[in-house]
Amino acid sequence: MRVATFLASAIACSTVAARSMADDLVQQLFELHNQERQKNGVAPFECLDSQLSQLSLDHVKYEVSIDNINHDGFSGRCKKVGNVACGENTLYDFKGDAAKFTQSWMNSPGHRKNILNGAYKHVGFAVEKGPSGKWFATSMFTDTNPRTDVCGAKPGPVAPTDAPYTPKPTARPLPTAKPTARPLPTGPPISTTTKPTKRPTPKTPTPIPYTKRPTKRPTTAPTYEPSDEPSDDPSYDPTDAPSSDVVKQLFKFHNEERQKNGLKPFSCLNSKLSSLSMDHVNYEISIGDINHDGFSERCQDAGNYGGCGENTLYDYQGDARVMTTSWMNSAGHRANILNRDYNHVGFAVKKGGDNRYYATAMFTQDSRACQ
């Protein structure tokens, strides 16, 4: 009986110690992220948001269960917060070091965009060590949170680990970047290799910036986040332009926006990226909604080793100019479009049976010849 009591106490103490260590990592990530923002002239995050930390933890546990990183379910996590701008970064590493996590994300254009996005005021983190020895970390960013009980003094929940705390480099962190459930930006957003190698070298994370889901009935003028349900203005009755024409127009308008902002235009309208975008558009039409499901796999299929980002939306007009403006009016999507590291882009647009036009754009940094 005495032995049993002693063992129970020892396990309880170990769990408490592990949770305390995990809480310390979250607090360190919050402080280090704010230091990076201040170094770059951006106001620090105002809130270490307990709901965002819990949502990050839910995703980390899922990643631990599959022993890999991705942005599956990103749009659902954003929806749980509400109608907010939303981004996400994620990575795994063989060391549980908050400074290393932060530096890996800052070394990746897409993840860096999420961290330095001045529109984001709330942030949450989660860290957990999996049985494979990898440390998984996810951070979520929003511009606000309708809840008033999430900004306490203590960090949000983080899963304890019972392994000793020794940080190691990440396998290729994935930032987010996936744009929002309705267009996803930079997470999440989203944004940078999307999939880490088994034995990662110290390589930079992949961005999946994400931005929030637009309002249900946007006016003709785009809402703060690109509206996934663009305007129903009855006075607008466009003819259905061939999707290939709309793709060419999107390429033209995106390059105009880059040049207006002092950036080089995209050098390649990449047929492989357009094909992958169309695969995703067909999937979105089949479910009648937009998301970034399978984003990491699409980036891997693109076959490059640079950064990768994605924007998506649906619209009732099918107008390339309106789509471009909607994305440009959303901080996360805009960050993808104006990311100077991206030089290849692909687009897909298709009208679904629900009369919505679904559009997806994929961006990569690619040194190969245009295909």
Secondary structure, 3 states (H helix, E strand, C coil): CHHHHHHHHHHHHHHHHHHHHHHHHHHHHHHHHHHHHHHCCCCCCCEECHHHHHHHHHHHHHHHHHCCCCCCCHHHHHHHHCCCCEEEEEEEECCCCHHHHHHHHHCCHHHHHHHCCCCCCEEEEEEEECCCCCEEEEEEEECCCCCCCCCCCCCCCCCCCCCCCCCCCECCCECCECCCCCCCCCCCCECCECCCCCCCCCCCECCEECCCCCCCCCCCCCCCCCCCCCCCCCCCCCCCCCHHHHHHHHHHHHHHHHHHCCCCCCCEECHHHHHHHHHHHHHHHHHCCCCCCCHHHHHHHHCCCCCEEEEEEEECCCCHHHHHHHHHCCHHHHHHHCCCCCCEEEEEEEECCCCCEEEEEEEECCCCCCC
